[in-house]
């Protein structure tokens, strides 16, 4: 379709921001237009990542400190990059992931207090220095996000059960990154899903016109 390199996009944001709905809309759009693509998620995307999600992330009874979370997530992310993401990009497919390493920086760094330098060192190894071309950060008040999840009847995982103070630190982390990094864009997710999707599609058309033009 085009000689431009296929983009690698990560959807980010606090709980209840609407990432799943946005991911579905993006996937439907790419499919309709016949654009080769891969939709994936973290933790997940590989047998290793899905096992982490199923047997650890859904276990609120487990007490896991920030460093342990960092190492577990990074191990799964390394498999994700080597087995799924990099091969798809090499095939020329657009890759969109529901969360990537920015979640670790924000949740384990700003949220848990793990040193950001330590996270950076571990992450560089895990992702083999291949980072997303764009982070789309859906920004929403944590209390609104929790209300949305409750209304949807979703069972919270061990991270989603964290208190409001933790979630506020997470939101502040995302805002800090968006203010400092050109490749991270904050999108107001407090509006309707249709409005948020319009904003994100507009952003993608500007950043990657060969694929969303």
C-alpha positions, 0 to 999 in steps of 0.5 A, a space after each residue: 500500500 505504501 513504502 512508509 514504515 508501518 507505525 507502532 502505536 501504544 494506547 495508554 491511560 488509567 483504568 476506565 479511560 476507554 482504551 478497549 473501546 478505542 482499540 476496537 474502533 481502530 481495529 475495525 477501521 484498519 480492517 475495513 480499509 484493508 490495512 495489514 495490522 496487529 492488535 495486541 495487549 499487555 500483559 498478554 500477546 503471547 502465552 507467557 504474557 497471557 499466563 501472567 495476566 491470568 495467574 498473577 494479574 487477576 490474583 488480588 490476594 498476591 502481595 507483589 512489590 514494585 520491583 517484582 512487578 517490573 521484572 515480571 512485566 518486563 519478562 513478558 514484554 521481552 517475549 511480546 517484542 521478540 515473538 509478536 511485535 517485531 515480526 509484525 512490524 517487519 512484515 509491514 503491519 501496523 501494530 497497536 497495543 493496549 499498553 506497553 512500557 509506558 504503563 510500567 514507567 507510570 504504574 511501577 514508577 510514579 505509582 509504586 515509587 520504583 526508581 525510573 532509572 532502574 525501570 529504564 535500564 530493565 525496559 531497554 533490554 526487554 524491548 530491545 530498544 524498540 519503542 512505540 512511534 506514538 503513545 496515545 494517552 487517554 486522560 480521565 479522572 480516576 474516580 470517573 474511570 472507576 465508575 465506568 468500570 463498575 457500570 460495565 460490571 467489570 471485575 477489577 484485577 489486582 492493579 485496578 483494586 488500588 486506592 484513589 491515591 495510587 491512581 492519582 499518582 498514575 494519572 499525574 505520571 501520564 500527564 508528566 510524560 505527555 508534557 515532556 515527550 513529543 511522542 506521547 500525546 494526551 487526549 481528553 477521555 472525559 468526553 463521549 466515546 465518539 468524541 474521543 475516537 474522533 480526536 484520536 483518529 484526527 491525531 493518527 491522520 496527522 502523524 501517519 497520513 500514509 496509513 490513516 490519511 
